[in-house]
Each structure stands twice: as C-alpha cells, then as structure tokens.
C-alpha cells in the first residue's frame, strides 16, 4: 500500500450505519455522524463554502428492524491519506464514543480500494499451495501452552499424518522460556515439511509472530528463514497497520492468517460498535489477510448463525481488485458438527480444529480420519 497517497476528489468512501429511531431522531443522529467523523465540531465553525465539501453527506436513510434506521453516509476520499488509522477514524472514530451507533459495513470506489494490498494468495492461491481444490480445508492448532518445541513438533507430525491441510501456532505461543520462538518454529517447520513429503501433499505452517512492529518484522523474517510457510497475526493486539506492513513486505512475502484475539471487544453487542462482517471480514481482508479466523455459531462464543454466514460472505464476495479471503471458523469443532457447518457456510471454508481432536478416543490421527470421512473423502 502506498503511504501519503493523494486521492482524487472524485473518489469516495460510503459508510453504512445503524442508529435508533424514530425517523426524525435517526436523521438527526445521522447528521451528527457527518460532523463527528469529519470536523468533530459545531457547524458554525466551518465556513459555509466548505459545508458541501468537507462534511460527510447523508445519502439514504431507511427503516430497519426494531425501530432502527440505516444511514448511508458518503465521505470524500481525500479525507484519507492511505493509513489504516485514517480510515478507521473517518469510519468510526468519534462515533465509537457515542454508544448508540453501529457501523454495518462500508464501500469504496475502485480508486480508493486499489491502494490497499488485500490478500497475497487469497482463496485460489491457498488452495493451489495446499493442493486441495474442492472440499473445506482443515487447520489444526499447536497447543496447549506449556509444551516444549519438541512436543509441539511431534504433535504436528500426527496432524500431518491424519491429513490436515494447515497447521497454526496457538496465539498463546510467543517466546516463553520453555518454548523459545526460534526453536519452536524451526522444529515444527522441519517436522511438518518432512511429514508432508512422506504423505506426498503440502501442509502449510503459520507461525505466530504478533508483537511490536519491530518484533513482528524480526520474527516474520526468522519464521520464513526457518521454513514457516505462513504467518499468524492478531491485529486486535498489534493494530491493522502492523498486519498491513507485513503483507506489504516483499522480503517476507508469506500468506497471513488473522487471529481474532481482542477483536471481540469491538463487535456490537447491542450498545453500538462494529458488526462481525466488518471486524472479521472487511478490515482483515483490506489490509492483507489471506484467511480470517473467527468464532463459529453454536459454540460457547456469542456468534449467531446469520452473522457467521455474513462474515464468510464478506470474506469471499467480489470486492474490486482485491482477492477473496478464506473464512476460517473455530470454537470446539468436533466431527459431529462438520456436516451442519459445511451446509451453512459452504465449501470455501477452513475449519479450525483445536483441543478437541487431542481428546479423541482413538488419538489425533484417528480424529483427523473421522473429519475426512465426514467430508466425504
């Protein structure tokens, strides 16, 4: 992505909000958003000549369910300079303090959208790298915290032998004294590569690199040199711009998985905030995630079936020049849920298999074989 980009005045950003009614109050709140998200001041501070240019403009207001109203507001593209911080501030900066505004979605003209990186590989590239073209993909997690690098490497071999497509570090794995980053990534990458060669099909390994930007860059470079084939980043901890910086670094050039840690604090739970499709779908995809991990419906996380499906659709839908992003759901998924989840979410999906497969009576390999049986393989 280019920094300091000067957008043409014809480019624009449309933000879609939901506010409380009745209609007169909803319109007043929508107009307040126009001021909040641009000048954050009373209208009399702005010269009349600038009212029609600097301020956001309410383009549509219509009733939705439960006495709420949807407001479509257009903002000039030249309010932005190409940073995630600019975009987030215009979309929801001051309005996030109000407590009665929900950001439902947002759209950009192609000129704005083309300056964002989007996924490096996307769905097609991930499938090509893995060698699986049709069915949902299976991703296993190296956990729990407390195991040594050698123990995690041995677990990874079992995952590969069972037929998993991707393996990721748990987000709790950083650089603990009993499990140093460099040794863990080295042992796991080597074990996964060796086991993958034996079975005759690749398995991607996403090493967790979250930290300060300098730490992330160092870890990402180490992970690549040690044989990792992907990076796991938690943008709720590091910031979206940090993930974008890794995506744009051509010296690293690895696919990135976005982890939802801390992102749940921004999701609207009835008091205002961002919708799940924005926080797990549009934003990670915009800054360069190839897959976005988020909670599945029917787990012990607050995610409705409707929102879960909507996130997947926002990951995969056509969006200008940006590649599609693979949705990846997790949350105590066992073989018994695969058919239901596949039916609801479709085949362009990754299922995250966490601790439950390690509790399977026949062992990890047997658990993986049962997952493949359910998927019809």
KEKE-3310 file (N, C-alpha, C; in steps of 0.2 Angstrom, whole numbers, plus 5000, padded with zeros to 4 digits):
npx = (5004:5002:5010:5005:4996:4988:4972:4960:4948:4936:4935:4927:4921:4909:4900:4890:4878:4869:4856:4847:4829:4814:4811:4814:4823:4833:4838:4843:4853:4861:4865:4873:4883:4890:4896:4904:4913:4921:4924:4922:4916:4905:4894:4894:4908:4913:4917:4904:4906:4913:4904:4898:4908:4919:4912:4904:4890:4873:4866:4856:4842:4834:4821:4825:4824:4816:4814:4825:4836:4844:4858:4866:4881:4891:4908:4922:4935:4948:4949:4957:4973:4979:4982:4978:4974:4969:4958:4950:4947:4939:4929:4923:4928:4925:4912:4912:4912:4900:4890:4878:4878:4880:4892:4888:4893:4905:4909:4920:4926:4934:4946:4950:4950:4960:4972:4975:4982:4976:4973:4987:4988:4975:4959:4960:4974:4979:4972:4979:4992:4991:4985:4972:4957:4943:4935:4930:4944:4955:4962:4974:4978:4993:4994:4992:4998:5013:5019:5034:5046:5049:5039:5028:5032:5031:5018:5013:5017:5008:4997:4999:5000:4987:4981:4979:4977:4982:4992:4993:5001:4996:4989:4994:5007:5022:5036:5041:5051:5052:5049:5055:5054:5062:5067:5055:5048:5058:5059:5045:5042:5052:5048:5035:5037:5044:5035:5025:5031:5032:5019:5016:5009:5007:5008:5003:5011:5008:5016:5016:5018:5015:5017:5027:5029:5042:5047:5038:5042:5055:5053:5045:5054:5063:5055:5051:5064:5067:5058:5044:5028:5018:5011:5005:4995:4988:4978:4970:4978:4990:4987:4980:4987:5000:4999:4996:5008:5017:5011:5014:5028:5039:5051:5047:5035:5024:5009:4996:4987:4974:4971:4957:4959:4956:4948:4935:4931:4927:4916:4898:4887:4874:4875:4881:4895:4906:4900:4901:4904:4912:4922:4928:4928:4929:4939:4951:4953:4955:4968:4976:4975:4975:4967:4954:4951:4938:4924:4914:4896:4885:4894:4903:4905:4899:4891:4880:4871:4867:4876:4888:4888:4887:4899:4907:4903:4907:4920:4922:4916:4915:4926:4931:4947:4953:4959:4949:4946:4949:4937:4938:4933:4932:4930:4928:4926:4920:4919:4905:4899:4903:4895:4884:4890:4897:4886:4879:4889:4896:4908:4920:4929:4938:4940:4944:4953:4954:4958:4950:4952:4963:4958:4951:4945:4953:4964:4975:4977:4967:4956:4957:4956:4942:4936:4939:4932:4919:4918:4918:4928)
npy = (4994:5011:5025:5041:5044:5054:5056:5057:5070:5064:5052:5041:5036:5026:5024:5014:5015:5010:5017:5023:5025:5037:5042:5056:5058:5048:5054:5066:5060:5054:5065:5071:5061:5064:5076:5072:5063:5070:5085:5086:5095:5110:5115:5129:5132:5130:5137:5142:5139:5127:5118:5109:5101:5097:5090:5075:5067:5063:5050:5041:5036:5024:5014:5000:4984:4983:4997:5004:5013:5013:5022:5029:5036:5047:5050:5061:5055:5061:5064:5055:5048:5036:5028:5015:5020:5033:5028:5021:5031:5040:5031:5027:5034:5046:5043:5030:5033:5036:5026:5023:5020:5009:5002:4996:4992:4996:5004:5007:5017:5012:5018:5021:5009:5002:5006:4998:4983:4970:4952:4941:4928:4924:4914:4906:4905:4899:4887:4881:4881:4871:4861:4856:4856:4857:4853:4859:4866:4859:4865:4863:4866:4870:4867:4863:4878:4877:4866:4859:4864:4852:4843:4850:4849:4835:4833:4840:4832:4821:4828:4830:4817:4813:4820:4834:4850:4863:4870:4879:4890:4891:4906:4909:4905:4913:4918:4910:4905:4891:4887:4893:4905:4904:4891:4883:4886:4882:4868:4864:4868:4860:4847:4847:4849:4837:4827:4830:4828:4814:4810:4815:4827:4845:4854:4868:4879:4890:4902:4910:4927:4939:4955:4970:4981:4981:4969:4960:4961:4956:4943:4938:4937:4928:4917:4914:4911:4900:4891:4892:4893:4902:4916:4920:4932:4943:4956:4963:4965:4970:4980:4985:4991:4986:4973:4975:4981:4970:4962:4970:4969:4964:4956:4947:4940:4931:4921:4927:4924:4930:4932:4932:4937:4949:4957:4954:4964:4975:4972:4974:4972:4976:4988:4997:4999:4989:4978:4960:4956:4967:4968:4955:4952:4963:4972:4964:4958:4969:4974:4964:4950:4933:4923:4923:4921:4917:4916:4902:4899:4892:4888:4891:4905:4921:4921:4923:4912:4919:4930:4923:4917:4929:4935:4926:4927:4941:4939:4932:4938:4947:4961:4974:4976:4967:4951:4937:4932:4918:4912:4906:4896:4893:4885:4874:4863:4848:4831:4829:4841:4845:4842:4850:4863:4864:4864:4876:4886:4883:4877:4884:4886:4886:4875:4876:4866:4863:4860:4849:4838:4832:4825:4815:4798:4788:4794:4807:4805:4796:4804:4814:4807:4804:4816:4818:4808:4812:4823:4817:4810)
npz = (5000:4996:5005:5011:5001:4988:4985:4972:4971:4966:4971:4984:5000:5007:5021:5031:5042:5058:5067:5081:5080:5083:5065:5064:5074:5070:5058:5063:5071:5061:5054:5064:5064:5052:5056:5067:5061:5053:5055:5069:5077:5080:5068:5065:5065:5054:5038:5027:5014:5014:5019:5010:5005:5014:5024:5029:5019:5021:5012:5011:5020:5029:5036:5047:5056:5072:5075:5072:5061:5045:5039:5026:5023:5014:5012:5007:4997:4998:5011:5017:5019:5016:5027:5039:5051:5047:5040:5049:5058:5051:5048:5060:5071:5082:5083:5089:5102:5106:5108:5103:5090:5076:5065:5051:5038:5025:5009:4995:4982:4967:4965:4978:4984:4977:4982:4993:5000:5001:5001:4999:4993:4993:4991:4980:4978:4991:4990:4979:4984:4994:4988:4987:4980:4981:4993:5010:5020:5032:5047:5060:5077:5086:5102:5120:5128:5136:5132:5126:5112:5105:5109:5103:5090:5088:5089:5078:5068:5069:5066:5052:5047:5049:5040:5039:5032:5035:5048:5062:5074:5091:5098:5110:5110:5111:5115:5126:5140:5141:5129:5116:5103:5091:5091:5092:5080:5071:5074:5072:5059:5052:5055:5050:5036:5033:5036:5027:5015:5016:5015:5003:5000:5002:5018:5025:5037:5049:5058:5074:5076:5082:5090:5095:5081:5076:5082:5076:5063:5064:5069:5059:5048:5053:5054:5041:5036:5043:5038:5040:5032:5032:5041:5057:5064:5076:5074:5082:5093:5089:5080:5064:5055:5057:5053:5039:5036:5036:5026:5015:5014:5004:5005:5014:5011:5013:5016:5026:5041:5050:5067:5079:5092:5105:5096:5097:5107:5100:5093:5090:5103:5105:5110:5102:5090:5079:5066:5065:5052:5047:5056:5056:5043:5032:5036:5040:5027:5019:5023:5020:5025:5022:5026:5038:5055:5065:5077:5077:5074:5087:5096:5111:5110:5108:5094:5081:5069:5058:5057:5057:5044:5036:5039:5032:5019:5017:5017:5005:4994:4978:4977:4971:4965:4974:4980:4985:5002:5013:5024:5041:5053:5071:5087:5097:5088:5083:5074:5073:5070:5058:5046:5048:5048:5036:5027:5031:5029:5017:5005:5003:5014:5030:5043:5060:5070:5086:5103:5105:5096:5101:5111:5107:5107:5100:5097:5089:5075:5071:5074:5065:5053:5054:5053:5039:5034:5036:5028:5016:5010)
capx = (5000:5006:5009:5004:4993:4983:4966:4957:4942:4930:4935:4924:4920:4902:4899:4883:4877:4863:4855:4840:4823:4811:4814:4817:4829:4838:4841:4847:4859:4865:4869:4878:4889:4893:4901:4908:4918:4925:4927:4921:4914:4899:4893:4896:4915:4915:4914:4898:4909:4916:4899:4896:4914:4922:4907:4900:4883:4868:4864:4850:4840:4828:4820:4826:4820:4816:4814:4831:4837:4851:4860:4872:4884:4897:4914:4926:4941:4954:4950:4961:4980:4981:4984:4973:4972:4964:4951:4946:4945:4934:4923:4920:4932:4921:4905:4913:4911:4893:4887:4871:4879:4883:4894:4886:4898:4907:4911:4925:4927:4939:4952:4952:4952:4966:4978:4975:4985:4972:4976:4993:4986:4968:4957:4963:4981:4979:4971:4984:4998:4989:4984:4966:4953:4935:4932:4933:4950:4956:4968:4975:4982:4998:4993:4991:5004:5017:5023:5041:5046:5049:5032:5024:5034:5028:5010:5012:5018:5002:4992:5000:4998:4980:4978:4977:4979:4986:4994:4995:5003:4991:4991:4997:5014:5026:5044:5042:5057:5052:5047:5058:5051:5066:5067:5048:5047:5062:5057:5039:5043:5055:5044:5029:5040:5046:5029:5021:5035:5031:5012:5015:5005:5009:5004:5006:5013:5008:5020:5013:5023:5012:5021:5028:5031:5049:5047:5035:5046:5061:5050:5042:5059:5065:5050:5052:5071:5066:5054:5037:5025:5013:5012:4998:4995:4982:4978:4967:4983:4996:4985:4979:4993:5006:4997:4997:5016:5020:5008:5017:5035:5041:5056:5044:5030:5021:5002:4995:4981:4972:4968:4953:4961:4954:4944:4928:4929:4924:4909:4892:4883:4868:4876:4885:4901:4906:4897:4905:4907:4917:4928:4932:4928:4931:4945:4957:4954:4958:4975:4981:4975:4973:4962:4952:4949:4933:4920:4908:4890:4884:4900:4902:4906:4892:4891:4874:4872:4867:4882:4893:4887:4888:4906:4910:4901:4911:4927:4923:4912:4919:4927:4935:4953:4956:4957:4945:4950:4946:4935:4941:4929:4934:4926:4927:4923:4921:4917:4898:4897:4905:4890:4880:4894:4898:4879:4878:4895:4899:4915:4926:4929:4943:4938:4950:4952:4958:4960:4945:4954:4968:4954:4948:4947:4957:4970:4974:4977:4960:4951:4958:4952:4935:4934:4939:4926:4913:4919:4917:4935)
capy = (5000:5017:5030:5048:5044:5059:5053:5062:5072:5061:5045:5042:5031:5026:5021:5012:5015:5009:5021:5022:5030:5037:5044:5062:5057:5045:5059:5070:5056:5053:5071:5071:5057:5068:5081:5068:5059:5074:5091:5085:5102:5113:5118:5136:5133:5128:5141:5139:5137:5120:5113:5104:5098:5093:5086:5069:5068:5058:5049:5037:5034:5020:5010:4993:4981:4985:5004:5006:5016:5013:5028:5028:5042:5047:5054:5062:5051:5065:5065:5049:5048:5029:5024:5012:5025:5037:5025:5019:5037:5043:5027:5026:5037:5049:5039:5024:5035:5038:5021:5021:5019:5003:5003:4989:4990:5001:5003:5012:5017:5007:5021:5021:5002:4999:5007:4993:4977:4964:4945:4940:4922:4923:4908:4901:4904:4895:4880:4879:4879:4866:4855:4854:4861:4857:4852:4863:4864:4858:4868:4860:4871:4868:4869:4869:4882:4873:4860:4861:4864:4845:4840:4853:4846:4828:4834:4842:4826:4817:4831:4829:4810:4812:4823:4841:4855:4869:4870:4886:4890:4894:4913:4910:4904:4918:4917:4909:4902:4884:4886:4899:4906:4901:4883:4881:4887:4878:4861:4862:4868:4854:4841:4847:4848:4830:4823:4832:4825:4807:4809:4817:4833:4850:4856:4875:4880:4898:4904:4916:4932:4945:4959:4976:4981:4979:4962:4956:4960:4951:4936:4936:4936:4922:4912:4912:4908:4893:4886:4893:4894:4907:4920:4921:4939:4945:4963:4967:4966:4973:4985:4983:4994:4982:4967:4978:4982:4963:4960:4974:4967:4959:4952:4941:4938:4925:4922:4929:4922:4935:4929:4937:4939:4956:4960:4954:4970:4980:4969:4977:4968:4979:4995:5001:4996:4987:4972:4955:4956:4972:4967:4949:4951:4968:4975:4960:4957:4975:4975:4959:4943:4928:4919:4926:4916:4920:4911:4899:4899:4886:4887:4895:4912:4924:4922:4920:4909:4924:4934:4919:4917:4935:4936:4921:4930:4947:4937:4929:4941:4951:4967:4977:4972:4963:4944:4934:4929:4912:4912:4901:4896:4889:4885:4867:4859:4840:4828:4829:4847:4847:4842:4856:4869:4864:4866:4883:4890:4882:4873:4889:4887:4882:4873:4876:4860:4864:4855:4843:4832:4829:4821:4809:4791:4784:4798:4813:4803:4794:4810:4818:4802:4804:4823:4817:4803:4816:4827:4813:4808)
capz = (5000:4996:5010:5009:4994:4987:4981:4968:4974:4964:4975:4990:5005:5009:5027:5032:5050:5060:5073:5084:5078:5076:5059:5065:5078:5067:5054:5067:5073:5055:5053:5069:5062:5047:5059:5071:5058:5049:5059:5076:5080:5078:5061:5064:5065:5047:5033:5023:5007:5015:5021:5004:5003:5019:5028:5026:5017:5021:5005:5011:5027:5029:5042:5048:5061:5079:5076:5070:5054:5042:5036:5021:5023:5009:5014:5002:4998:5000:5019:5019:5016:5015:5033:5042:5056:5044:5038:5055:5061:5047:5048:5067:5077:5087:5084:5093:5109:5107:5112:5100:5083:5074:5058:5047:5033:5021:5002:4992:4975:4965:4965:4984:4985:4973:4985:4998:4997:5000:5002:4994:4989:4993:4992:4975:4980:4996:4988:4975:4988:4998:4983:4988:4975:4981:4999:5015:5022:5039:5051:5067:5081:5090:5109:5124:5131:5141:5129:5123:5105:5103:5110:5098:5083:5087:5088:5071:5063:5070:5062:5045:5046:5049:5033:5040:5027:5038:5055:5065:5081:5095:5099:5116:5109:5109:5116:5133:5141:5140:5122:5113:5096:5085:5092:5091:5073:5067:5075:5069:5051:5049:5056:5045:5029:5032:5036:5021:5010:5016:5013:4996:4999:5006:5023:5027:5044:5051:5064:5077:5076:5085:5095:5092:5074:5075:5084:5071:5057:5065:5069:5052:5044:5056:5053:5034:5035:5047:5035:5040:5025:5033:5047:5061:5067:5080:5073:5088:5098:5085:5075:5057:5051:5058:5048:5033:5035:5035:5020:5010:5014:4998:5008:5018:5005:5016:5017:5033:5045:5055:5073:5082:5099:5106:5091:5100:5111:5095:5090:5093:5107:5107:5113:5097:5088:5073:5065:5064:5045:5047:5061:5055:5036:5028:5038:5039:5020:5016:5025:5018:5027:5017:5030:5044:5060:5069:5081:5073:5078:5090:5100:5118:5109:5105:5086:5078:5063:5052:5057:5055:5037:5033:5039:5027:5013:5016:5015:4998:4989:4974:4980:4967:4963:4980:4980:4991:5008:5016:5031:5045:5059:5076:5093:5099:5082:5083:5068:5073:5068:5051:5041:5049:5047:5029:5024:5032:5027:5010:5004:5003:5021:5034:5050:5064:5075:5092:5108:5105:5092:5105:5116:5103:5110:5096:5095:5084:5068:5071:5074:5058:5048:5055:5050:5032:5032:5036:5022:5010:5007)
cpx = (5004:5005:5008:5000:4988:4978:4963:4950:4936:4930:4931:4923:4913:4902:4892:4882:4870:4862:4848:4835:4820:4814:4818:4823:4835:4841:4845:4854:4864:4869:4874:4885:4893:4898:4906:4914:4922:4928:4926:4920:4907:4899:4896:4904:4917:4912:4909:4901:4911:4910:4898:4902:4917:4918:4905:4893:4879:4865:4857:4849:4834:4827:4822:4822:4821:4817:4820:4831:4844:4852:4866:4875:4891:4902:4919:4933:4947:4954:4955:4968:4983:4983:4978:4970:4967:4957:4947:4943:4939:4927:4919:4924:4928:4915:4906:4912:4904:4889:4880:4872:4883:4886:4893:4891:4901:4909:4916:4924:4933:4946:4955:4954:4958:4973:4979:4978:4980:4976:4982:4991:4979:4966:4960:4971:4983:4978:4976:4991:4997:4988:4977:4961:4946:4933:4934:4940:4950:4962:4968:4979:4987:4997:4993:4998:5007:5021:5029:5041:5046:5043:5028:5025:5031:5021:5009:5013:5012:4997:4993:4998:4991:4977:4976:4980:4984:4987:4996:4997:4997:4993:4994:5005:5017:5033:5045:5048:5058:5050:5049:5055:5055:5066:5060:5047:5051:5060:5050:5039:5046:5051:5038:5031:5041:5040:5025:5025:5033:5024:5011:5011:5007:5005:5007:5006:5013:5011:5017:5019:5021:5017:5022:5030:5038:5050:5044:5039:5052:5058:5048:5048:5063:5061:5051:5059:5071:5062:5046:5034:5019:5015:5005:4999:4988:4981:4974:4972:4989:4993:4984:4984:4999:5005:4998:5004:5019:5017:5012:5025:5037:5047:5053:5040:5027:5013:5001:4988:4980:4968:4963:4954:4960:4949:4937:4926:4926:4918:4903:4888:4876:4869:4881:4891:4901:4903:4902:4908:4912:4923:4932:4932:4932:4938:4951:4958:4957:4965:4979:4980:4972:4968:4961:4949:4944:4928:4915:4902:4889:4889:4898:4904:4900:4893:4884:4875:4872:4873:4888:4893:4889:4896:4909:4909:4905:4918:4928:4920:4917:4920:4933:4941:4956:4954:4953:4949:4946:4944:4937:4937:4932:4929:4924:4923:4925:4918:4909:4895:4898:4900:4886:4883:4895:4891:4878:4883:4898:4906:4921:4927:4935:4939:4944:4948:4957:4960:4956:4948:4960:4964:4950:4950:4953:4964:4969:4973:4970:4955:4951:4955:4945:4932:4934:4934:4920:4912:4918:4923:4936)
cpy = (5006:5022:5037:5049:5050:5057:5059:5064:5068:5054:5047:5036:5032:5022:5020:5011:5012:5013:5021:5027:5033:5041:5051:5062:5053:5049:5063:5066:5055:5059:5073:5067:5061:5073:5077:5066:5063:5080:5090:5091:5104:5115:5125:5138:5132:5133:5138:5136:5129:5115:5107:5100:5093:5088:5080:5071:5062:5056:5045:5036:5030:5015:5003:4990:4984:4993:5007:5009:5015:5019:5027:5035:5042:5052:5055:5058:5055:5067:5060:5051:5041:5025:5021:5016:5030:5034:5024:5026:5040:5038:5027:5030:5040:5045:5033:5026:5036:5032:5019:5021:5013:5004:4996:4987:4996:4999:5008:5012:5014:5011:5021:5013:4999:5001:5003:4987:4971:4958:4944:4934:4922:4916:4903:4900:4899:4888:4877:4877:4873:4859:4852:4859:4862:4857:4858:4861:4863:4861:4865:4866:4867:4871:4863:4872:4878:4867:4863:4861:4857:4842:4843:4850:4839:4828:4836:4836:4822:4821:4830:4822:4809:4816:4830:4845:4860:4867:4877:4885:4893:4901:4914:4908:4910:4917:4915:4905:4895:4882:4892:4899:4902:4894:4880:4881:4882:4870:4859:4863:4862:4848:4841:4846:4841:4826:4824:4828:4817:4806:4811:4823:4838:4851:4863:4876:4888:4899:4910:4921:4939:4948:4966:4976:4978:4971:4958:4955:4955:4944:4933:4933:4929:4916:4909:4909:4901:4888:4887:4895:4899:4911:4921:4928:4940:4953:4967:4968:4970:4979:4983:4986:4989:4976:4969:4979:4975:4961:4963:4973:4962:4954:4946:4937:4931:4926:4923:4927:4927:4931:4934:4939:4947:4959:4959:4960:4975:4978:4972:4971:4971:4986:4999:4998:4994:4980:4967:4955:4962:4970:4960:4948:4957:4971:4971:4959:4963:4976:4969:4952:4939:4923:4923:4921:4920:4914:4908:4899:4892:4884:4891:4902:4915:4926:4919:4916:4914:4928:4930:4918:4923:4937:4932:4925:4937:4945:4935:4933:4945:4958:4971:4973:4967:4956:4943:4932:4923:4913:4906:4901:4891:4889:4878:4863:4852:4838:4829:4836:4849:4847:4849:4863:4870:4866:4873:4888:4889:4879:4878:4891:4883:4881:4872:4871:4861:4859:4848:4837:4829:4825:4816:4802:4788:4788:4803:4810:4800:4799:4813:4813:4803:4811:4822:4813:4808:4821:4823:4811:4801)
cpz = (5000:5002:5008:5002:4994:4983:4978:4972:4972:4967:4981:4994:5007:5015:5028:5039:5051:5067:5075:5081:5084:5071:5060:5069:5074:5062:5058:5069:5067:5054:5058:5067:5057:5050:5063:5067:5053:5053:5066:5079:5078:5071:5060:5064:5058:5042:5029:5016:5008:5017:5016:5002:5008:5023:5025:5024:5018:5014:5005:5019:5027:5035:5042:5053:5068:5080:5075:5063:5051:5038:5032:5021:5018:5012:5008:5003:5000:5007:5021:5016:5015:5021:5036:5048:5053:5043:5044:5058:5058:5048:5055:5073:5083:5088:5088:5101:5111:5110:5108:5093:5081:5067:5055:5042:5030:5014:5000:4985:4973:4965:4973:4986:4982:4977:4992:4996:4996:5001:4997:4990:4988:4993:4986:4976:4985:4994:4983:4979:4992:4994:4984:4984:4977:4989:5004:5018:5030:5042:5058:5070:5086:5097:5113:5125:5136:5138:5126:5115:5102:5103:5104:5091:5082:5086:5081:5066:5064:5066:5055:5043:5046:5043:5034:5034:5029:5045:5057:5072:5085:5097:5105:5116:5107:5109:5123:5134:5140:5132:5117:5105:5091:5086:5090:5083:5069:5068:5071:5061:5048:5049:5051:5038:5028:5032:5030:5015:5010:5014:5006:4995:5004:5012:5025:5034:5045:5057:5067:5078:5079:5090:5092:5085:5072:5077:5079:5065:5058:5066:5063:5048:5046:5054:5045:5033:5038:5044:5036:5033:5026:5040:5051:5065:5070:5079:5079:5094:5095:5082:5068:5053:5051:5053:5041:5031:5033:5028:5014:5010:5009:5000:5012:5014:5007:5017:5025:5035:5050:5061:5077:5089:5100:5102:5093:5104:5107:5092:5093:5096:5109:5109:5108:5096:5081:5072:5064:5057:5044:5050:5059:5047:5032:5030:5037:5031:5017:5017:5023:5021:5022:5020:5036:5049:5064:5072:5076:5077:5081:5095:5107:5117:5106:5098:5084:5071:5057:5052:5055:5047:5033:5033:5033:5020:5011:5014:5008:4993:4984:4977:4976:4964:4969:4979:4986:4996:5011:5023:5034:5052:5064:5082:5095:5094:5083:5076:5068:5070:5061:5046:5041:5046:5039:5025:5025:5029:5020:5011:5004:5010:5025:5041:5054:5070:5080:5097:5108:5101:5096:5111:5113:5106:5106:5094:5090:5077:5067:5070:5067:5053:5048:5052:5042:5030:5032:5030:5016:5007:5009)
residu = (UNK:UNK:UNK:UNK:UNK:UNK:UNK:UNK:UNK:UNK:UNK:UNK:UNK:UNK:UNK:UNK:UNK:UNK:UNK:UNK:UNK:UNK:UNK:UNK:UNK:UNK:UNK:UNK:UNK:UNK:UNK:UNK:UNK:UNK:UNK:UNK:UNK:UNK:UNK:UNK:UNK:UNK:UNK:UNK:UNK:UNK:UNK:UNK:UNK:UNK:UNK:UNK:UNK:UNK:UNK:UNK:UNK:UNK:UNK:UNK:UNK:UNK:UNK:UNK:UNK:UNK:UNK:UNK:UNK:UNK:UNK:UNK:UNK:UNK:UNK:UNK:UNK:UNK:UNK:UNK:UNK:UNK:UNK:UNK:UNK:UNK:UNK:UNK:UNK:UNK:UNK:UNK:UNK:UNK:UNK:UNK:UNK:UNK:UNK:UNK:UNK:UNK:UNK:UNK:UNK:UNK:UNK:UNK:UNK:UNK:UNK:UNK:UNK:UNK:UNK:UNK:UNK:UNK:UNK:UNK:UNK:UNK:UNK:UNK:UNK:UNK:UNK:UNK:UNK:UNK:UNK:UNK:UNK:UNK:UNK:UNK:UNK:UNK:UNK:UNK:UNK:UNK:UNK:UNK:UNK:UNK:UNK:UNK:UNK:UNK:UNK:UNK:UNK:UNK:UNK:UNK:UNK:UNK:UNK:UNK:UNK:UNK:UNK:UNK:UNK:UNK:UNK:UNK:UNK:UNK:UNK:UNK:UNK:UNK:UNK:UNK:UNK:UNK:UNK:UNK:UNK:UNK:UNK:UNK:UNK:UNK:UNK:UNK:UNK:UNK:UNK:UNK:UNK:UNK:UNK:UNK:UNK:UNK:UNK:UNK:UNK:UNK:UNK:UNK:UNK:UNK:UNK:UNK:UNK:UNK:UNK:UNK:UNK:UNK:UNK:UNK:UNK:UNK:UNK:UNK:UNK:UNK:UNK:UNK:UNK:UNK:UNK:UNK:UNK:UNK:UNK:UNK:UNK:UNK:UNK:UNK:UNK:UNK:UNK:UNK:UNK:UNK:UNK:UNK:UNK:UNK:UNK:UNK:UNK:UNK:UNK:UNK:UNK:UNK:UNK:UNK:UNK:UNK:UNK:UNK:UNK:UNK:UNK:UNK:UNK:UNK:UNK:UNK:UNK:UNK:UNK:UNK:UNK:UNK:UNK:UNK:UNK:UNK:UNK:UNK:UNK:UNK:UNK:UNK:UNK:UNK:UNK:UNK:UNK:UNK:UNK:UNK:UNK:UNK:UNK:UNK:UNK:UNK:UNK:UNK:UNK:UNK:UNK:UNK:UNK:UNK:UNK:UNK:UNK:UNK:UNK:UNK:UNK:UNK:UNK:UNK:UNK:UNK:UNK:UNK:UNK:UNK:UNK:UNK:UNK:UNK:UNK:UNK:UNK:UNK:UNK:UNK:UNK:UNK:UNK:UNK:UNK:UNK:UNK:UNK:UNK:UNK:UNK:UNK:UNK:UNK:UNK:UNK:UNK:UNK:UNK:UNK:UNK:UNK:UNK:UNK:UNK:UNK:UNK:UNK:UNK:UNK:UNK:UNK:UNK:UNK:UNK:UNK:UNK:UNK:UNK:UNK:UNK:UNK:UNK:UNK:UNK)
# end
